[in-house]
Amino acid sequence: MPWVRFTADMDWKPKPAVTIGYKVGMVRLITRACAEAAIAASKGTPTERPTK
């Protein structure tokens, strides 16, 4: 599961009745399918794990 920094708002639908919203600036550990969709849509970039 990759870390992604969102560069634009994105809604991810893993199942027909489920929507997960990601806001610009969020850095999250997400599924590979979601990361690939975000990167392909130019709404996210791969990043390293954030430090505290």
CNS distance restraints for C-alpha pairs under 8 A (distance, minus, plus):
assign (resid   1 and name CA) (resid  29 and name CA) 6.36 0.50 0.50
assign (resid   1 and name CA) (resid  30 and name CA) 5.77 0.50 0.50
assign (resid   1 and name CA) (resid  31 and name CA) 5.09 0.50 0.50
assign (resid   1 and name CA) (resid  32 and name CA) 5.42 0.50 0.50
assign (resid   2 and name CA) (resid  29 and name CA) 5.68 0.50 0.50
assign (resid   2 and name CA) (resid  30 and name CA) 6.01 0.50 0.50
assign (resid   2 and name CA) (resid  31 and name CA) 6.81 0.50 0.50
assign (resid   2 and name CA) (resid  32 and name CA) 6.34 0.50 0.50
assign (resid   2 and name CA) (resid  35 and name CA) 6.92 0.50 0.50
assign (resid   2 and name CA) (resid  46 and name CA) 7.20 0.50 0.50
assign (resid   2 and name CA) (resid  47 and name CA) 7.97 0.50 0.50
assign (resid   3 and name CA) (resid  27 and name CA) 6.79 0.50 0.50
assign (resid   3 and name CA) (resid  28 and name CA) 5.53 0.50 0.50
assign (resid   3 and name CA) (resid  29 and name CA) 4.40 0.50 0.50
assign (resid   3 and name CA) (resid  30 and name CA) 6.39 0.50 0.50
assign (resid   3 and name CA) (resid  35 and name CA) 7.99 0.50 0.50
assign (resid   3 and name CA) (resid  46 and name CA) 6.04 0.50 0.50
assign (resid   3 and name CA) (resid  47 and name CA) 5.52 0.50 0.50
assign (resid   3 and name CA) (resid  48 and name CA) 6.15 0.50 0.50
assign (resid   3 and name CA) (resid  49 and name CA) 6.19 0.50 0.50
assign (resid   4 and name CA) (resid  27 and name CA) 5.56 0.50 0.50
assign (resid   4 and name CA) (resid  28 and name CA) 5.62 0.50 0.50
assign (resid   4 and name CA) (resid  29 and name CA) 6.51 0.50 0.50
assign (resid   4 and name CA) (resid  30 and name CA) 7.23 0.50 0.50
assign (resid   4 and name CA) (resid  35 and name CA) 6.65 0.50 0.50
assign (resid   4 and name CA) (resid  44 and name CA) 6.09 0.50 0.50
assign (resid   4 and name CA) (resid  45 and name CA) 5.54 0.50 0.50
assign (resid   4 and name CA) (resid  46 and name CA) 4.60 0.50 0.50
assign (resid   4 and name CA) (resid  47 and name CA) 5.36 0.50 0.50
assign (resid   4 and name CA) (resid  48 and name CA) 7.90 0.50 0.50
assign (resid   5 and name CA) (resid  24 and name CA) 7.97 0.50 0.50
assign (resid   5 and name CA) (resid  25 and name CA) 6.27 0.50 0.50
assign (resid   5 and name CA) (resid  26 and name CA) 5.71 0.50 0.50
assign (resid   5 and name CA) (resid  27 and name CA) 4.35 0.50 0.50
assign (resid   5 and name CA) (resid  28 and name CA) 6.72 0.50 0.50
assign (resid   5 and name CA) (resid  44 and name CA) 5.43 0.50 0.50
assign (resid   5 and name CA) (resid  45 and name CA) 5.38 0.50 0.50
assign (resid   5 and name CA) (resid  46 and name CA) 6.37 0.50 0.50
assign (resid   5 and name CA) (resid  47 and name CA) 6.21 0.50 0.50
assign (resid   6 and name CA) (resid  10 and name CA) 7.90 0.50 0.50
assign (resid   6 and name CA) (resid  22 and name CA) 7.20 0.50 0.50
assign (resid   6 and name CA) (resid  23 and name CA) 6.76 0.50 0.50
assign (resid   6 and name CA) (resid  24 and name CA) 5.07 0.50 0.50
assign (resid   6 and name CA) (resid  25 and name CA) 5.36 0.50 0.50
assign (resid   6 and name CA) (resid  26 and name CA) 5.53 0.50 0.50
assign (resid   6 and name CA) (resid  27 and name CA) 6.50 0.50 0.50
assign (resid   6 and name CA) (resid  38 and name CA) 7.78 0.50 0.50
assign (resid   6 and name CA) (resid  43 and name CA) 5.74 0.50 0.50
assign (resid   6 and name CA) (resid  44 and name CA) 4.13 0.50 0.50
assign (resid   6 and name CA) (resid  45 and name CA) 6.49 0.50 0.50
assign (resid   7 and name CA) (resid  24 and name CA) 5.04 0.50 0.50
assign (resid   7 and name CA) (resid  25 and name CA) 6.04 0.50 0.50
assign (resid   7 and name CA) (resid  42 and name CA) 7.68 0.50 0.50
assign (resid   7 and name CA) (resid  43 and name CA) 5.09 0.50 0.50
assign (resid   7 and name CA) (resid  44 and name CA) 5.12 0.50 0.50
assign (resid   7 and name CA) (resid  45 and name CA) 7.22 0.50 0.50
assign (resid   8 and name CA) (resid  23 and name CA) 6.60 0.50 0.50
assign (resid   8 and name CA) (resid  24 and name CA) 4.55 0.50 0.50
assign (resid   8 and name CA) (resid  25 and name CA) 7.63 0.50 0.50
assign (resid   8 and name CA) (resid  43 and name CA) 4.86 0.50 0.50
assign (resid   8 and name CA) (resid  44 and name CA) 6.99 0.50 0.50
assign (resid   9 and name CA) (resid  21 and name CA) 7.46 0.50 0.50
assign (resid   9 and name CA) (resid  22 and name CA) 5.69 0.50 0.50
assign (resid   9 and name CA) (resid  23 and name CA) 4.48 0.50 0.50
assign (resid   9 and name CA) (resid  24 and name CA) 5.02 0.50 0.50
assign (resid   9 and name CA) (resid  43 and name CA) 7.01 0.50 0.50
assign (resid  10 and name CA) (resid  21 and name CA) 5.91 0.50 0.50
assign (resid  10 and name CA) (resid  22 and name CA) 5.18 0.50 0.50
assign (resid  10 and name CA) (resid  23 and name CA) 6.55 0.50 0.50
assign (resid  10 and name CA) (resid  38 and name CA) 7.48 0.50 0.50
assign (resid  10 and name CA) (resid  43 and name CA) 6.82 0.50 0.50
assign (resid  11 and name CA) (resid  19 and name CA) 6.32 0.50 0.50
assign (resid  11 and name CA) (resid  20 and name CA) 5.62 0.50 0.50
assign (resid  11 and name CA) (resid  21 and name CA) 4.49 0.50 0.50
assign (resid  11 and name CA) (resid  22 and name CA) 6.20 0.50 0.50
assign (resid  12 and name CA) (resid  19 and name CA) 5.58 0.50 0.50
assign (resid  12 and name CA) (resid  20 and name CA) 5.11 0.50 0.50
assign (resid  12 and name CA) (resid  21 and name CA) 6.35 0.50 0.50
assign (resid  12 and name CA) (resid  22 and name CA) 7.85 0.50 0.50
assign (resid  12 and name CA) (resid  34 and name CA) 6.78 0.50 0.50
assign (resid  13 and name CA) (resid  17 and name CA) 7.77 0.50 0.50
assign (resid  13 and name CA) (resid  18 and name CA) 5.67 0.50 0.50
assign (resid  13 and name CA) (resid  19 and name CA) 4.59 0.50 0.50
assign (resid  13 and name CA) (resid  20 and name CA) 6.40 0.50 0.50
assign (resid  14 and name CA) (resid  18 and name CA) 6.38 0.50 0.50
assign (resid  14 and name CA) (resid  19 and name CA) 6.98 0.50 0.50
assign (resid  15 and name CA) (resid  19 and name CA) 7.61 0.50 0.50
assign (resid  22 and name CA) (resid  26 and name CA) 6.82 0.50 0.50
assign (resid  27 and name CA) (resid  50 and name CA) 7.74 0.50 0.50
assign (resid  30 and name CA) (resid  34 and name CA) 6.47 0.50 0.50
assign (resid  30 and name CA) (resid  35 and name CA) 6.41 0.50 0.50
assign (resid  31 and name CA) (resid  35 and name CA) 6.21 0.50 0.50
assign (resid  32 and name CA) (resid  36 and name CA) 6.08 0.50 0.50
assign (resid  33 and name CA) (resid  37 and name CA) 6.27 0.50 0.50
assign (resid  34 and name CA) (resid  38 and name CA) 6.17 0.50 0.50
assign (resid  35 and name CA) (resid  39 and name CA) 6.11 0.50 0.50
assign (resid  35 and name CA) (resid  44 and name CA) 7.53 0.50 0.50
assign (resid  35 and name CA) (resid  46 and name CA) 7.96 0.50 0.50
assign (resid  36 and name CA) (resid  40 and name CA) 5.97 0.50 0.50
assign (resid  37 and name CA) (resid  41 and name CA) 6.09 0.50 0.50
assign (resid  38 and name CA) (resid  42 and name CA) 6.18 0.50 0.50
assign (resid  38 and name CA) (resid  43 and name CA) 5.03 0.50 0.50
assign (resid  38 and name CA) (resid  44 and name CA) 5.05 0.50 0.50
assign (resid  38 and name CA) (resid  45 and name CA) 7.72 0.50 0.50
assign (resid  39 and name CA) (resid  43 and name CA) 5.94 0.50 0.50
assign (resid  39 and name CA) (resid  44 and name CA) 4.97 0.50 0.50
assign (resid  39 and name CA) (resid  45 and name CA) 5.87 0.50 0.50
assign (resid  39 and name CA) (resid  46 and name CA) 7.70 0.50 0.50
